[in-house]
Amino acid sequence: MHKTIVTLAFFIVLLLSDGVRADSGEQAGNGLYATAEASMLYMQMPSYAPFWLRALPNQGARRLPSLLGDHLAAPVFSLSVGKPLDHDLFLEARTEYAHAELHVADSFVADGSSGFNRIGFFSIDPDRMAPWGTPGTAFHNLDFSYRRQTFSLLAGRTYVHGSTHITPFIGPWHMQLHQAYHLNHETSGGTRMTLDDEVRTAYYGLLAGVRLTGDAGFGELSLEGTVAPAFARSWYDAAQDIPTGAVTRNLTIRERHDSP
């Protein structure tokens, strides 16, 4: 934490300092500027494993592998709009949006000849047991959705060192993450279960960074590094319909967690 405070203080001093020659290429009165970018986000998928397998009568249930794959690719669209100010300062608003969806249809087969090999699902309420499972085949269809949005309002200044442009910037930053799961489960014996999970996280913090731009010979090369300490607040909502005899019970969970 101490290192982060020192780093942010360095950026503020650098923005206000006249010790390095400022860039004369952008002066106040040049109007607004805007840039749009498209990229790809590759991320490791979270584990989602709501099913269990009981192999022998003296063994507990073990969790079956995650229904989702290892990685997911999501397109990212970015937009920046800025305004040059006096003394080569600038204000810039940024936003990013990423979205991806995934559909998984699969089945698990249990060898029920011994009477003990069964496949079942976990209940979201530990006080309410789910059915004993099936000795046959468990079919499932899973829809997964991922969405990420970021917003920031930055102030910065561009300096010139030889052929390199050095641009420190700092400002408030906000990010929203949303993950949703919708699972339909049915066994060869006719048992049905639906499960909806939703996780939302909001980040509120400060973004600071430096962008280096220079001539690479074949064109202009730009590198940017950022740090963003933030406060996070998460919401988890789940709803599950499970059969209990001739009655289908609806279980719900709603939680909120804060982390510095």
C-alpha positions, 0 to 999 in steps of 0.5 A: 500500500505504501508503494502505491501511495508513493507511485500515485504521488509521483504521477501528480508531481510529474503532471504539475512539474515544468522540469521536463520539456512539454510537448508542443504538438497539442495545444489548447484550442485544437478541439476534441480528439477520439480514438477507437480500438478493438482487441481480444481478451483471453481469460481463464474460465472459472470452475463451474462443477455442480455435479457429483459422482458416488462410486462405492457405498463406502466412499463420499461423493466426489465433484465431477469436472467443470462444465466450462472449458479452460479459457474463453476469448472475448472481443473488447471494444475501447473508446477514448475521447479527450480535450487538450488544455493549456500547458500541454495538459489534457483531459480524457474519458475512456470506456471499454466493453467486452462480452462473450457467451458460451453454450455447453451441451453434454452428459455424464453416464453412471454405471448403475449395475452395482446399485451404487454408481450414481450421478447427482447435483449439489444443492445451493442450500446445505440444509436441504439435500438434493435427490440421491442422483441417478444410476443412468445418464445425466444430461445438461445444457449450460448457458454462460455469459460474461460482460465487462465494462470500464469507465475512467476520467483521466488528467495527464500531460505529455513530455518530450525526451528526444524522439520519445513522448512520455505521458503520465496520467491519473484519474478515477476508475470504475469497472463492472463485471457480470457472470451469469450461468443458466443450467438445465439438468435432466436424468434418464429417469425423468428428474429435472433441475434448473440452476441460475447463478449470477455474480456481479462485481463493481470496482471503484478506484484510482487509475494511474499510468504512463504511456510511452510513444516513439518512432520504431522505424517501421512506424509509431510504437506506443506502450502503456502501463497502469495500476488501479487500486480499488474497492470491490463490492460483489453480489451473488444471486442463485435460484435452484428448482429441485424435485422433492418427491412430488413437489419441486422446491425453489431455493434462493440465495442472495449475498453481498461481499465487500473487500478493500 
